[in-house]
Amino acid sequence: MRVLLTVQMDTAKANKAITDRTLPGTMKSVFDRIKPEAAYFGSQDGMRTAYIVFDLKDASDIPSVAEPFFQDLGAKVTFMPVMNFDDVRTGLEKFGSH
């Protein structure tokens, strides 16, 4: 299932990870496993935030994705199912066939 992972990083912990130069390694370790379709970085609610779209193959994968962000960055992590336009079109076709 395609999901949007939002990672809001605790400012103090992210500052330390930037100073210690560990932030890129944390991101890379997760990205190497999930192979994101897209990743964008900005701010939300005044916090450094990553927006990552990837295919969550199984719900049991959630801890291995979320824990590095929780433990290394004190992050607030959310997973939200999302669709691209092809998914929406297919869903609407299914809806129309009922």
N, CA, C and O of each residue as an XYZ file, in Angstrom:
392
protein
N       0.833     -1.164      0.000
C       0.000      0.000      0.000
C       0.890      1.244      0.000
O       1.846      1.347      0.768
N       0.550      2.179     -0.880
C       1.314      3.431     -0.920
C       0.913      4.274      0.286
O      -0.272      4.478      0.550
N       1.917      4.762      1.015
C       1.659      5.603      2.182
C       2.517      6.864      2.120
O       3.588      6.901      1.513
N       1.993      7.889      2.776
C       2.754      9.109      3.002
C       3.222      9.044      4.451
O       2.412      9.064      5.377
N       4.520      8.968      4.635
C       5.134      8.977      5.955
C       5.550     10.411      6.238
O       6.308     11.011      5.476
N       5.051     10.955      7.337
C       5.431     12.298      7.758
C       6.252     12.167      9.029
O       5.814     11.557     10.004
N       7.446     12.744      9.010
C       8.370     12.655     10.139
C       8.663     14.072     10.614
O       9.384     14.817      9.950
N       8.101     14.447     11.769
C       8.366     15.761     12.360
C       9.424     15.569     13.445
O       9.184     14.903     14.452
N      10.579     16.155     13.226
C      11.734     15.921     14.087
C      11.775     16.887     15.262
O      11.570     18.090     15.101
N      12.040     16.349     16.438
C      12.263     17.180     17.612
C      13.439     18.120     17.320
O      14.491     17.677     16.859
N      13.256     19.408     17.589
C      14.280     20.392     17.220
C      15.619     20.131     17.899
O      16.655     20.147     17.235
N      15.619     19.892     19.195
C      16.892     19.684     19.909
C      17.598     18.421     19.425
O      18.810     18.432     19.210
N      16.846     17.334     19.253
C      17.473     16.093     18.804
C      17.941     16.202     17.354
O      18.990     15.662     17.004
N      17.180     16.889     16.515
C      17.602     17.079     15.123
C      18.832     17.982     15.064
O      19.742     17.729     14.273
N      18.874     19.030     15.886
C      20.064     19.890     15.941
C      21.298     19.066     16.292
O      22.353     19.218     15.676
N      21.158     18.191     17.289
C      22.286     17.344     17.692
C      22.682     16.401     16.564
O      23.870     16.209     16.306
N      21.693     15.809     15.886
C      21.986     14.889     14.777
C      22.663     15.609     13.614
O      23.482     15.019     12.910
N      22.328     16.862     13.414
C      22.987     17.649     12.362
C      24.419     17.963     12.781
O      25.349     17.805     11.991
N      24.595     18.409     14.027
C      25.930     18.729     14.535
C      26.823     17.494     14.555
O      27.997     17.563     14.189
N      26.259     16.357     14.987
C      27.013     15.100     15.039
C      27.165     14.437     13.669
O      27.893     13.456     13.514
N      26.472     14.986     12.692
C      26.471     14.452     11.318
C      25.886     13.043     11.229
O      26.293     12.247     10.382
N      24.937     12.742     12.104
C      24.285     11.435     12.073
C      22.933     11.464     11.356
O      22.391     10.414     11.012
N      22.390     12.663     11.131
C      21.075     12.767     10.487
C      21.049     12.102      9.106
O      20.134     11.325      8.833
N      22.019     12.378      8.227
C      21.981     11.710      6.924
C      22.024     10.180      7.028
O      21.385      9.490      6.234
N      22.762      9.657      7.987
C      22.847      8.208      8.155
C      21.526      7.602      8.597
O      21.144      6.526      8.138
N      20.828      8.297      9.493
C      19.514      7.817      9.930
C      18.564      7.764      8.746
O      17.870      6.768      8.542
N      18.533      8.835      7.968
C      17.644      8.877      6.805
C      18.026      7.786      5.795
O      17.161      7.079      5.277
N      19.307      7.661      5.528
C      19.766      6.681      4.529
C      19.434      5.258      4.961
O      19.047      4.436      4.130
N      19.580      4.956      6.244
C      19.304      3.598      6.704
C      17.845      3.216      6.459
O      17.549      2.081      6.086
N      16.942      4.163      6.668
C      15.530      3.886      6.404
C      15.268      3.864      4.897
O      14.604      2.957      4.395
N      15.782      4.851      4.185
C      15.544      4.941      2.734
C      16.066      3.712      1.999
O      15.443      3.257      1.040
N      17.193      3.170      2.432
C      17.730      1.967      1.780
C      16.766      0.789      1.895
O      16.703     -0.057      1.002
N      16.023      0.737      2.986
C      15.064     -0.358      3.181
C      13.746     -0.121      2.456
O      13.190     -1.046      1.863
N      13.237      1.116      2.496
C      11.887      1.357      1.966
C      11.861      1.800      0.507
O      10.808      1.764     -0.128
N      12.996      2.214     -0.026
C      13.074      2.649     -1.427
C      11.933      3.624     -1.772
O      11.031      3.270     -2.531
N      11.969      4.841     -1.222
C      10.846      5.760     -1.415
C      10.615      6.131     -2.877
O      11.548      6.250     -3.671
N       9.351      6.307     -3.195
C       8.932      6.814     -4.505
C       9.288      8.299     -4.609
O       9.664      8.790     -5.674
N       9.160      9.000     -3.479
C       9.481     10.428     -3.421
C       9.781     10.797     -1.972
O       9.270     10.172     -1.042
N      10.610     11.813     -1.794
C      10.896     12.346     -0.456
C      11.120     13.846     -0.579
O      11.874     14.313     -1.433
N      10.454     14.580      0.282
C      10.570     16.036      0.299
C      10.793     16.477      1.737
O      10.387     15.795      2.678
N      11.439     17.621      1.896
C      11.773     18.113      3.218
C      11.354     19.564      3.330
O      11.539     20.346      2.397
N      10.785     19.924      4.476
C      10.334     21.292      4.702
C      10.084     21.469      6.189
O      10.730     20.838      7.025
N       9.131     22.342      6.503
C       8.781     22.530      7.911
C       7.268     22.450      8.060
O       6.508     22.846      7.176
N       6.865     21.929      9.199
C       5.455     21.855      9.547
C       5.364     22.116     11.035
O       6.110     21.527     11.816
N       4.468     22.984     11.431
C       4.312     23.329     12.850
C       5.639     23.789     13.455
O       5.896     23.553     14.635
N       6.477     24.440     12.658
C       7.751     24.952     13.150
C       8.821     23.895     13.363
O       9.833     24.159     14.012
N       8.607     22.699     12.822
C       9.564     21.607     13.008
C      10.099     21.130     11.663
O       9.380     21.150     10.664
N      11.363     20.700     11.636
C      11.900     20.052     10.437
C      11.028     18.841     10.148
O      10.729     18.042     11.036
N      10.628     18.721      8.892
C       9.693     17.655      8.547
C      10.085     17.009      7.232
O      10.451     17.684      6.270
N       9.999     15.680      7.213
C      10.208     14.900      5.991
C       8.861     14.334      5.565
O       8.085     13.855      6.392
N       8.593     14.397      4.264
C       7.389     13.832      3.665
C       7.868     12.755      2.701
O       8.514     13.059      1.698
N       7.558     11.512      3.000
C       8.143     10.391      2.272
C       7.019      9.494      1.764
O       6.192      9.024      2.545
N       6.992      9.259      0.451
C       5.998      8.375     -0.150
C       6.694      7.065     -0.491
O       7.721      7.051     -1.169
N       6.115      5.954     -0.008
C       6.713      4.652     -0.287
C       5.645      3.566     -0.216
O       4.523      3.809      0.230
N       6.008      2.373     -0.658
C       5.099      1.234     -0.638
C       5.317      0.455      0.652
O       6.358     -0.174      0.840
N       4.323      0.501      1.542
C       4.369     -0.272      2.779
C       3.841     -1.664      2.461
O       2.641     -1.860      2.270
N       4.749     -2.616      2.407
C       4.382     -3.964      1.978
C       3.556     -4.704      3.018
O       2.675     -5.488      2.664
N       3.827     -4.467      4.295
C       3.116     -5.184      5.349
C       3.096     -4.298      6.599
O       4.063     -3.590      6.877
N       2.006     -4.340      7.338
C       1.902     -3.535      8.558
C       3.015     -3.860      9.550
O       3.404     -3.004     10.344
N       3.524     -5.075      9.511
C       4.602     -5.455     10.430
C       5.910     -4.719     10.121
O       6.856     -4.786     10.906
N       5.969     -4.017      8.982
C       7.154     -3.225      8.633
C       7.167     -1.861      9.329
O       8.190     -1.175      9.332
N       6.046     -1.472      9.911
C       5.953     -0.139     10.518
C       7.029      0.090     11.582
O       7.681      1.133     11.540
N       7.253     -0.819     12.531
C       8.295     -0.545     13.540
C       9.686     -0.319     12.949
O      10.412      0.562     13.410
N      10.066     -1.098     11.939
C      11.416     -0.933     11.382
C      11.562      0.385     10.627
O      12.673      0.888     10.458
N      10.447      0.939     10.178
C      10.475      2.249      9.509
C      10.455      3.367     10.559
O      11.232      4.317     10.472
N       9.581      3.252     11.531
C       9.369      4.343     12.483
C      10.421      4.442     13.583
O      10.798      5.547     13.973
N      10.899      3.309     14.089
C      11.783      3.339     15.255
C      13.045      4.177     15.096
O      13.406      4.891     16.032
N      13.745      4.127     13.941
C      14.924      4.994     13.832
C      14.581      6.478     13.999
O      15.368      7.238     14.564
N      13.415      6.885     13.512
C      13.009      8.285     13.646
C      12.603      8.604     15.084
O      12.918      9.678     15.596
N      11.905      7.673     15.735
C      11.560      7.864     17.147
C      12.824      7.938     18.001
O      12.999      8.871     18.785
N      13.698      6.952     17.844
C      14.841      6.826     18.738
C      15.937      7.841     18.457
O      16.495      8.417     19.391
N      16.254      8.072     17.191
C      17.370      8.967     16.857
C      16.977     10.440     16.847
O      17.804     11.309     17.121
N      15.702     10.721     16.529
C      15.304     12.109     16.319
C      14.150     12.567     17.202
O      13.716     13.714     17.105
N      13.651     11.688     18.058
C      12.512     12.065     18.895
C      11.336     12.547     18.060
O      10.608     13.454     18.463
N      11.154     11.938     16.899
C      10.197     12.435     15.915
C       8.766     12.013     16.200
O       8.508     10.985     16.825
N       7.852     12.832     15.727
C       6.440     12.485     15.639
C       6.277     11.878     14.243
O       6.610     12.520     13.247
N       5.768     10.648     14.164
C       5.712      9.903     12.911
C       4.265      9.541     12.610
O       3.558      9.015     13.469
N       3.826      9.826     11.380
C       2.485      9.427     10.961
C       2.553      8.708      9.618
O       3.363      9.047      8.755
N       1.692      7.716      9.462
C       1.544      6.970      8.212
C       0.123      7.221      7.715
O      -0.840      7.039      8.461
N      -0.007      7.637      6.460
C      -1.320      7.880      5.893
C      -1.411      7.218      4.522
O      -0.594      7.506      3.647
N      -2.397      6.330      4.318
C      -2.561      5.750      2.982
C      -2.855      6.864      1.976
O      -3.649      7.766      2.246
N      -2.204      6.788      0.814
C      -2.432      7.786     -0.239
C      -2.534      7.075     -1.589
O      -2.147      5.915     -1.735
N      -3.068      7.808     -2.571
C      -3.227      7.270     -3.920
C      -2.633      8.243     -4.925
O      -2.589      9.451     -4.694
N      -2.177      7.694     -6.045
C      -1.842      8.549     -7.171
C      -3.085      8.622     -8.062
O      -4.107      8.011     -7.750
N      -3.003      9.358     -9.156
C      -4.189      9.551     -9.985
C      -4.695      8.233    -10.569
O      -5.905      8.020    -10.651
N      -3.793      7.354    -10.971
C      -4.218      6.058    -11.510
C      -5.009      5.263    -10.471
O      -5.997      4.611    -10.811
N      -4.582      5.312     -9.213
C      -5.304      4.625     -8.146
C      -6.705      5.208     -7.974
O      -7.675      4.468     -7.807
N      -6.805      6.529     -8.015
C      -8.113      7.187     -7.874
C      -9.026      6.772     -9.026
O     -10.186      6.417     -8.813
N      -8.501      6.820    -10.231
C      -9.302      6.453    -11.411
C      -9.797      5.008    -11.301
O     -10.968      4.732    -11.562
N      -8.912      4.090    -10.917
C      -9.298      2.690    -10.756
C     -10.361      2.547     -9.667
O     -11.327      1.804     -9.839
N     -10.190      3.240     -8.569
C     -11.161      3.195     -7.481
C     -12.520      3.719     -7.902
O     -13.552      3.157     -7.534
N     -12.522      4.794     -8.675
C     -13.795      5.358     -9.146
C     -14.468      4.430    -10.156
O     -15.695      4.328    -10.189
N     -13.669      3.757    -10.974
C     -14.240      2.773    -11.908
C     -14.887      1.629    -11.132
O     -15.967      1.166    -11.501
N     -14.242      1.170    -10.067
C     -14.822      0.106     -9.229
C     -16.107      0.582     -8.579
O     -17.089     -0.157     -8.509
N     -16.096      1.818     -8.103
C     -17.279      2.396     -7.463
C     -18.421      2.470     -8.469
O     -19.559      2.136     -8.140
N     -18.129      2.900     -9.683
C     -19.156      3.051    -10.717
C     -19.738      1.725    -11.188
O     -20.826      1.702    -11.763
N     -19.046      0.638    -10.960
C     -19.526     -0.668    -11.464
C     -20.471     -1.342    -10.467
O     -20.964     -2.438    -10.736
N     -20.727     -0.715     -9.338
C     -21.628     -1.331     -8.331
C     -23.055     -0.986     -8.628
O     -23.956     -1.405     -7.902
